[in-house]
Amino acid sequence: MRSTLLSAPAAPVSGAAPAPTVRQQLARMQSVMFDARHALYALRDEYPRQPARFARIRAAILRLRQARAAYKSACEAFHASPEGQQLQRLRQQHARW
């Protein structure tokens, strides 16, 4: 017998989830972009060929384009944020090989 107190997820005290940071948004957009790219590449190996294959490929291409645009805007937001500026300062301090 399991206790409901141990299995229930912890709820935030304020009732609202904390807003994701710019870095977390960037990571999520990168994950969405990789998932969209994987879905497109998976259609290459589809065998036997299914009806409406080209419509699915076109939809996958559009999803990948949207994901890339969202990732690009997340990158721009990250580099404009204090976290991104700190990253640029750290990169300038350390020599690259």
C-alpha positions as CSV (number, residue, x, y, z in Angstrom):
1,M,0.0,0.0,0.0
2,R,1.5,3.3,-1.0
3,S,1.0,6.5,0.8
4,T,-0.6,9.3,-1.1
5,L,1.7,11.8,0.5
6,L,4.7,10.2,-0.9
7,S,3.4,9.6,-4.4
8,A,1.8,13.1,-4.9
9,P,3.9,15.6,-6.7
10,A,4.9,18.7,-4.7
11,A,2.8,21.7,-5.6
12,P,4.4,25.2,-5.6
13,V,3.5,27.2,-2.5
14,S,2.4,30.3,-4.5
15,G,0.2,28.3,-6.9
16,A,2.0,29.4,-10.0
17,A,5.0,27.7,-11.6
18,P,8.2,29.8,-11.7
19,A,8.9,31.4,-15.1
20,P,11.6,29.6,-17.0
21,T,14.9,31.3,-17.4
22,V,16.2,32.4,-20.8
23,R,18.7,29.5,-20.7
24,Q,15.9,27.0,-20.0
25,Q,13.8,28.4,-22.9
26,L,16.9,28.1,-25.2
27,A,17.3,24.5,-24.1
28,R,13.7,23.7,-24.7
29,M,13.7,25.3,-28.2
30,Q,16.9,23.3,-29.0
31,S,15.1,20.1,-27.9
32,V,12.1,21.0,-30.1
33,M,14.3,21.7,-33.0
34,F,16.2,18.4,-32.7
35,D,12.8,16.5,-32.3
36,A,11.5,18.1,-35.5
37,R,14.7,17.3,-37.4
38,H,14.5,13.7,-36.1
39,A,10.9,13.4,-37.3
40,L,11.9,14.6,-40.7
41,Y,14.8,12.2,-41.0
42,A,12.6,9.3,-39.8
43,L,10.4,9.8,-42.8
44,R,13.3,9.0,-45.1
45,D,13.4,5.4,-43.7
46,E,9.7,4.9,-44.0
47,Y,9.1,1.5,-45.7
48,P,6.9,0.5,-47.3
49,R,5.9,3.9,-48.7
50,Q,2.7,5.1,-47.2
51,P,0.0,7.2,-48.9
52,A,0.3,10.9,-48.5
53,R,4.0,10.6,-47.8
54,F,4.9,13.8,-49.5
55,A,2.3,15.7,-47.5
56,R,3.8,14.4,-44.3
57,I,7.3,15.3,-45.5
58,R,6.1,18.8,-46.3
59,A,4.5,19.1,-42.9
60,A,7.7,17.9,-41.2
61,I,9.7,20.4,-43.2
62,L,7.4,23.2,-42.1
63,R,7.6,22.2,-38.4
64,L,11.4,22.1,-38.7
65,R,11.4,25.6,-40.2
66,Q,9.2,26.9,-37.4
67,A,11.4,25.2,-34.8
68,R,14.5,26.7,-36.3
69,A,12.9,30.2,-36.3
70,A,11.9,29.8,-32.7
71,Y,15.4,28.5,-31.8
72,K,16.9,31.5,-33.5
73,S,14.8,34.0,-31.6
74,A,15.6,32.1,-28.3
75,C,19.3,32.4,-29.2
76,E,19.0,36.1,-29.8
77,A,17.1,36.5,-26.5
78,F,19.7,34.5,-24.6
79,H,22.6,36.5,-26.0
80,A,20.9,39.8,-25.2
81,S,20.2,38.6,-21.6
82,P,22.7,39.1,-18.7
83,E,23.4,35.3,-18.8
84,G,24.4,35.6,-22.4
85,Q,26.5,38.6,-21.9
86,Q,28.3,36.9,-19.0
87,L,29.0,33.9,-21.3
88,Q,30.5,36.3,-23.9
89,R,32.7,37.9,-21.3
90,L,33.9,34.5,-20.1
91,R,34.7,33.4,-23.6
92,Q,36.7,36.6,-24.2
93,Q,38.7,35.9,-21.0
94,H,39.8,32.4,-22.0
95,A,41.8,31.8,-25.1
96,R,40.5,29.4,-27.7
97,W,42.7,26.7,-29.2
